Amino acid sequence: MGERKKWPMDRVYADPQKGSKRSGRAIELTTAGTSEDLTRLGIELTDGLLLRMWADDADDQGHPDPLIFEGTARWDAEENCWVADVNREAIRHASDEG
């Protein structure tokens, strides 16, 4: 598998498929890409922190068209990790932003 794209620069990578086992709205913030972006952006997770996030995706022709979305960070004591509560209906492609 190739190196993860570094786009968009002002967002934190998060994998929407790494959903919290307990909550369908929460996305676990446990991937290496998430950790790399948090470090690069100088972000320390705190409860209630609003995050702008992205995930790899492509259009119908296979061209990169990342998913972009927002969520609120919180510590999930039951899962023992940081998660972001996300409105999954608001996940969109970067190309939809115009």
C-alpha positions as CSV (number, residue, x, y, z in Angstrom):
1,M,0.0,0.0,0.0
2,G,1.3,3.5,-0.9
3,E,2.1,6.4,1.3
4,R,-1.0,8.2,2.7
5,K,-1.7,11.5,0.9
6,K,-1.1,14.6,2.9
7,W,-4.3,16.5,2.0
8,P,-5.9,18.7,3.1
9,M,-3.2,20.4,5.1
10,D,-5.5,22.0,7.7
11,R,-7.4,18.8,8.6
12,V,-6.7,15.7,10.7
13,Y,-6.9,12.3,9.1
14,A,-9.6,10.0,10.5
15,D,-11.0,6.8,9.1
16,P,-14.8,6.8,9.2
17,Q,-14.8,3.0,9.0
18,K,-13.1,2.9,12.4
19,G,-16.4,3.5,14.1
20,S,-16.8,3.3,17.8
21,K,-18.2,-0.1,18.8
22,R,-20.6,1.6,21.2
23,S,-21.7,4.6,19.2
24,G,-22.4,4.7,15.5
25,R,-21.7,8.4,15.4
26,A,-18.2,8.3,16.9
27,I,-15.0,7.6,15.0
28,E,-12.0,6.3,16.8
29,L,-9.0,8.6,16.6
30,T,-6.5,5.8,16.8
31,T,-4.9,5.5,13.3
32,A,-1.2,6.3,12.6
33,G,-2.4,9.0,10.1
34,T,-4.5,10.6,12.8
35,S,-1.5,10.7,15.2
36,E,0.8,12.1,12.4
37,D,-1.6,14.9,11.6
38,L,-2.3,15.8,15.2
39,T,1.5,16.1,15.7
40,R,2.1,18.0,12.5
41,L,-0.7,20.5,13.4
42,G,0.4,20.8,17.1
43,I,-3.0,19.6,18.3
44,E,-3.5,18.0,21.7
45,L,-6.9,16.3,22.0
46,T,-9.2,17.6,24.7
47,D,-12.8,16.9,25.5
48,G,-15.0,19.2,23.4
49,L,-12.3,20.1,20.8
50,L,-13.8,20.7,17.4
51,L,-11.8,18.9,14.7
52,R,-11.8,19.3,10.9
53,M,-11.1,15.9,9.5
54,W,-10.5,14.1,6.2
55,A,-10.2,10.6,4.8
56,D,-8.9,9.1,1.6
57,D,-11.5,8.6,-1.2
58,A,-11.8,8.9,-5.0
59,D,-14.3,10.0,-7.6
60,D,-15.9,7.6,-10.1
61,Q,-12.9,7.9,-12.4
62,G,-10.4,7.0,-9.6
63,H,-9.1,10.6,-9.0
64,P,-8.4,11.6,-5.4
65,D,-11.5,13.3,-3.9
66,P,-11.1,13.1,-0.1
67,L,-14.0,12.9,2.3
68,I,-14.2,15.9,4.6
69,F,-16.1,16.3,7.8
70,E,-16.1,17.8,11.3
71,G,-16.5,16.2,14.7
72,T,-16.1,16.9,18.4
73,A,-13.3,15.0,20.3
74,R,-13.9,13.2,23.6
75,W,-12.2,10.6,25.7
76,D,-14.2,7.3,25.6
77,A,-13.4,5.6,28.9
78,E,-15.2,2.4,27.9
79,E,-13.1,2.0,24.7
80,N,-10.1,3.6,26.3
81,C,-9.3,5.9,23.4
82,W,-10.1,9.3,21.9
83,V,-13.1,9.4,19.5
84,A,-14.8,12.1,17.6
85,D,-18.6,12.4,17.5
86,V,-19.4,13.0,13.8
87,N,-22.7,13.7,12.0
88,R,-22.2,11.0,9.4
89,E,-24.8,12.6,7.1
90,A,-22.6,15.7,6.9
91,I,-19.6,13.8,5.5
92,R,-18.9,15.1,2.0
93,H,-16.4,15.0,-0.8
94,A,-13.9,17.9,-1.1
95,S,-15.2,18.4,-4.6
96,D,-18.6,19.3,-3.1
97,E,-17.1,22.3,-1.5
98,G,-16.9,24.1,-4.8
